[in-house]
Amino acid sequence: MIPTLERPPYGANAASEMPPSRRAKGVALSAILALAATTITGCVMTGRPTIDEVRADTDAMMQRVADEVPGGVPEVLPSNSPYLECAENSFYYSTRWTVAPEAGFNGSAFIEALPDRLGDGFREFETVEVSVPAIALKHSSGMILDVQVIDLDGRTVVSLLGVSACGEGEPPAE
């Protein structure tokens, strides 16, 4: 014979059968867990950087690459519209620079060494094969950086194209 209890300790009315102090602790714990879940979800959903932040990050990364070019003199190329909509009230920022290196610059060696020099956070991005030394890199932030060593008007330059991650907000009037 299987023993049974006359009244199960935690039946359908378990909450009402609990002492008030234990019920209050359960309600408080539930509220804390719900608040924590809401906060974490809210942070994830609103965690996208602003357009100003992605622009600053992209320009800083372009400068970082330009600083790696021996004797490099950067020139920011003008753009009619550096912003492209990626979502409602959110935009990508793109910028193009050229960097003139010193005489005797070895473009192939520069491209080959660049990922290691930039360090963690970058991985080589899928590209098509081109006839010039080139590499496309994707940063963990979502930014894409395209680097090519080209001949421009009879001189060797490092051509940089940076495209930011999607940033929230309206672009500044330029």
TORKOL-4160 file (C-alpha; in steps of 0.2 Angstrom, whole numbers, padded with zeros to 4 digits, m for minus):
174
<pt num="1" X="0000" Y="0000" Z="0000"/>
<pt num="2" X="0006" Y="0017" Z="m0005"/>
<pt num="3" X="0005" Y="0030" Z="0009"/>
<pt num="4" X="m0004" Y="0046" Z="0004"/>
<pt num="5" X="m0006" Y="0063" Z="0013"/>
<pt num="6" X="m0022" Y="0069" Z="0018"/>
<pt num="7" X="m0017" Y="0086" Z="0012"/>
<pt num="8" X="m0003" Y="0088" Z="m0001"/>
<pt num="9" X="0010" Y="0101" Z="0005"/>
<pt num="10" X="0010" Y="0111" Z="m0011"/>
<pt num="11" X="m0006" Y="0108" Z="m0021"/>
<pt num="12" X="m0016" Y="0119" Z="m0032"/>
<pt num="13" X="m0018" Y="0131" Z="m0018"/>
<pt num="14" X="0000" Y="0131" Z="m0012"/>
<pt num="15" X="0003" Y="0149" Z="m0012"/>
<pt num="16" X="m0012" Y="0153" Z="m0001"/>
<pt num="17" X="m0007" Y="0139" Z="0011"/>
<pt num="18" X="0011" Y="0146" Z="0013"/>
<pt num="19" X="0015" Y="0158" Z="0027"/>
<pt num="20" X="0013" Y="0176" Z="0022"/>
<pt num="21" X="0032" Y="0179" Z="0025"/>
<pt num="22" X="0036" Y="0165" Z="0013"/>
<pt num="23" X="0024" Y="0172" Z="0000"/>
<pt num="24" X="0031" Y="0189" Z="0001"/>
<pt num="25" X="0049" Y="0182" Z="m0002"/>
<pt num="26" X="0042" Y="0173" Z="m0017"/>
<pt num="27" X="0034" Y="0188" Z="m0024"/>
<pt num="28" X="0049" Y="0199" Z="m0021"/>
<pt num="29" X="0060" Y="0186" Z="m0030"/>
<pt num="30" X="0049" Y="0185" Z="m0045"/>
<pt num="31" X="0048" Y="0204" Z="m0046"/>
<pt num="32" X="0067" Y="0205" Z="m0046"/>
<pt num="33" X="0069" Y="0192" Z="m0059"/>
<pt num="34" X="0056" Y="0200" Z="m0070"/>
<pt num="35" X="0065" Y="0217" Z="m0068"/>
<pt num="36" X="0082" Y="0209" Z="m0072"/>
<pt num="37" X="0075" Y="0201" Z="m0088"/>
<pt num="38" X="0067" Y="0217" Z="m0093"/>
<pt num="39" X="0083" Y="0227" Z="m0090"/>
<pt num="40" X="0094" Y="0214" Z="m0099"/>
<pt num="41" X="0082" Y="0213" Z="m0114"/>
<pt num="42" X="0081" Y="0232" Z="m0115"/>
<pt num="43" X="0100" Y="0234" Z="m0115"/>
<pt num="44" X="0101" Y="0222" Z="m0129"/>
<pt num="45" X="0088" Y="0230" Z="m0140"/>
<pt num="46" X="0094" Y="0247" Z="m0138"/>
<pt num="47" X="0112" Y="0244" Z="m0138"/>
<pt num="48" X="0115" Y="0250" Z="m0156"/>
<pt num="49" X="0128" Y="0265" Z="m0156"/>
<pt num="50" X="0124" Y="0282" Z="m0162"/>
<pt num="51" X="0128" Y="0288" Z="m0179"/>
<pt num="52" X="0141" Y="0300" Z="m0171"/>
<pt num="53" X="0149" Y="0286" Z="m0162"/>
<pt num="54" X="0151" Y="0275" Z="m0178"/>
<pt num="55" X="0157" Y="0289" Z="m0188"/>
<pt num="56" X="0170" Y="0293" Z="m0174"/>
<pt num="57" X="0175" Y="0275" Z="m0173"/>
<pt num="58" X="0177" Y="0273" Z="m0192"/>
<pt num="59" X="0187" Y="0289" Z="m0194"/>
<pt num="60" X="0198" Y="0283" Z="m0179"/>
<pt num="61" X="0201" Y="0266" Z="m0188"/>
<pt num="62" X="0205" Y="0275" Z="m0204"/>
<pt num="63" X="0218" Y="0285" Z="m0195"/>
<pt num="64" X="0225" Y="0270" Z="m0187"/>
<pt num="65" X="0228" Y="0262" Z="m0204"/>
<pt num="66" X="0235" Y="0278" Z="m0211"/>
<pt num="67" X="0247" Y="0278" Z="m0196"/>
<pt num="68" X="0254" Y="0261" Z="m0201"/>
<pt num="69" X="0259" Y="0267" Z="m0218"/>
<pt num="70" X="0278" Y="0272" Z="m0218"/>
<pt num="71" X="0279" Y="0291" Z="m0220"/>
<pt num="72" X="0261" Y="0291" Z="m0224"/>
<pt num="73" X="0252" Y="0307" Z="m0228"/>
<pt num="74" X="0233" Y="0305" Z="m0227"/>
<pt num="75" X="0220" Y="0314" Z="m0238"/>
<pt num="76" X="0202" Y="0312" Z="m0235"/>
<pt num="77" X="0192" Y="0312" Z="m0251"/>
<pt num="78" X="0176" Y="0322" Z="m0252"/>
<pt num="79" X="0159" Y="0313" Z="m0253"/>
<pt num="80" X="0143" Y="0320" Z="m0259"/>
<pt num="81" X="0134" Y="0309" Z="m0246"/>
<pt num="82" X="0143" Y="0298" Z="m0234"/>
<pt num="83" X="0127" Y="0291" Z="m0226"/>
<pt num="84" X="0117" Y="0277" Z="m0232"/>
<pt num="85" X="0101" Y="0272" Z="m0223"/>
<pt num="86" X="0102" Y="0255" Z="m0215"/>
<pt num="87" X="0086" Y="0255" Z="m0204"/>
<pt num="88" X="0073" Y="0267" Z="m0199"/>
<pt num="89" X="0082" Y="0282" Z="m0191"/>
<pt num="90" X="0099" Y="0273" Z="m0193"/>
<pt num="91" X="0113" Y="0275" Z="m0206"/>
<pt num="92" X="0129" Y="0268" Z="m0211"/>
<pt num="93" X="0144" Y="0280" Z="m0213"/>
<pt num="94" X="0157" Y="0278" Z="m0226"/>
<pt num="95" X="0173" Y="0287" Z="m0230"/>
<pt num="96" X="0187" Y="0286" Z="m0242"/>
<pt num="97" X="0205" Y="0291" Z="m0239"/>
<pt num="98" X="0221" Y="0290" Z="m0249"/>
<pt num="99" X="0238" Y="0289" Z="m0240"/>
<pt num="100" X="0254" Y="0293" Z="m0249"/>
<pt num="101" X="0268" Y="0282" Z="m0243"/>
<pt num="102" X="0287" Y="0286" Z="m0243"/>
<pt num="103" X="0298" Y="0281" Z="m0258"/>
<pt num="104" X="0302" Y="0262" Z="m0258"/>
<pt num="105" X="0285" Y="0257" Z="m0250"/>
<pt num="106" X="0282" Y="0238" Z="m0252"/>
<pt num="107" X="0263" Y="0237" Z="m0254"/>
<pt num="108" X="0262" Y="0218" Z="m0255"/>
<pt num="109" X="0271" Y="0217" Z="m0238"/>
<pt num="110" X="0261" Y="0231" Z="m0230"/>
<pt num="111" X="0245" Y="0222" Z="m0235"/>
<pt num="112" X="0251" Y="0205" Z="m0229"/>
<pt num="113" X="0256" Y="0212" Z="m0212"/>
<pt num="114" X="0241" Y="0223" Z="m0209"/>
<pt num="115" X="0230" Y="0211" Z="m0200"/>
<pt num="116" X="0243" Y="0207" Z="m0187"/>
<pt num="117" X="0247" Y="0225" Z="m0185"/>
<pt num="118" X="0229" Y="0230" Z="m0182"/>
<pt num="119" X="0227" Y="0216" Z="m0169"/>
<pt num="120" X="0212" Y="0207" Z="m0162"/>
<pt num="121" X="0195" Y="0212" Z="m0167"/>
<pt num="122" X="0198" Y="0210" Z="m0186"/>
<pt num="123" X="0196" Y="0196" Z="m0197"/>
<pt num="124" X="0199" Y="0194" Z="m0216"/>
<pt num="125" X="0183" Y="0197" Z="m0225"/>
<pt num="126" X="0178" Y="0188" Z="m0241"/>
<pt num="127" X="0184" Y="0197" Z="m0257"/>
<pt num="128" X="0186" Y="0195" Z="m0275"/>
<pt num="129" X="0204" Y="0193" Z="m0282"/>
<pt num="130" X="0211" Y="0209" Z="m0289"/>
<pt num="131" X="0227" Y="0213" Z="m0298"/>
<pt num="132" X="0233" Y="0225" Z="m0284"/>
<pt num="133" X="0239" Y="0221" Z="m0266"/>
<pt num="134" X="0222" Y="0222" Z="m0257"/>
<pt num="135" X="0213" Y="0216" Z="m0241"/>
<pt num="136" X="0196" Y="0218" Z="m0234"/>
<pt num="137" X="0194" Y="0217" Z="m0215"/>
<pt num="138" X="0179" Y="0216" Z="m0204"/>
<pt num="139" X="0180" Y="0222" Z="m0186"/>
<pt num="140" X="0170" Y="0215" Z="m0172"/>
<pt num="141" X="0160" Y="0231" Z="m0171"/>
<pt num="142" X="0153" Y="0228" Z="m0188"/>
<pt num="143" X="0164" Y="0240" Z="m0197"/>
<pt num="144" X="0171" Y="0235" Z="m0214"/>
<pt num="145" X="0188" Y="0241" Z="m0220"/>
<pt num="146" X="0194" Y="0239" Z="m0238"/>
<pt num="147" X="0213" Y="0243" Z="m0241"/>
<pt num="148" X="0221" Y="0243" Z="m0258"/>
<pt num="149" X="0238" Y="0248" Z="m0264"/>
<pt num="150" X="0235" Y="0257" Z="m0281"/>
<pt num="151" X="0243" Y="0268" Z="m0294"/>
<pt num="152" X="0234" Y="0285" Z="m0294"/>
<pt num="153" X="0239" Y="0298" Z="m0306"/>
<pt num="154" X="0256" Y="0290" Z="m0308"/>
<pt num="155" X="0260" Y="0289" Z="m0289"/>
<pt num="156" X="0258" Y="0274" Z="m0277"/>
<pt num="157" X="0244" Y="0277" Z="m0264"/>
<pt num="158" X="0236" Y="0266" Z="m0251"/>
<pt num="159" X="0217" Y="0268" Z="m0254"/>
<pt num="160" X="0206" Y="0266" Z="m0239"/>
<pt num="161" X="0187" Y="0263" Z="m0239"/>
<pt num="162" X="0179" Y="0262" Z="m0222"/>
<pt num="163" X="0160" Y="0258" Z="m0219"/>
<pt num="164" X="0154" Y="0259" Z="m0201"/>
<pt num="165" X="0142" Y="0248" Z="m0192"/>
<pt num="166" X="0124" Y="0254" Z="m0193"/>
<pt num="167" X="0122" Y="0269" Z="m0181"/>
<pt num="168" X="0106" Y="0276" Z="m0174"/>
<pt num="169" X="0100" Y="0294" Z="m0177"/>
<pt num="170" X="0100" Y="0307" Z="m0191"/>
<pt num="171" X="0116" Y="0311" Z="m0199"/>
<pt num="172" X="0123" Y="0329" Z="m0197"/>
<pt num="173" X="0119" Y="0342" Z="m0210"/>
<pt num="174" X="0134" Y="0344" Z="m0220"/>
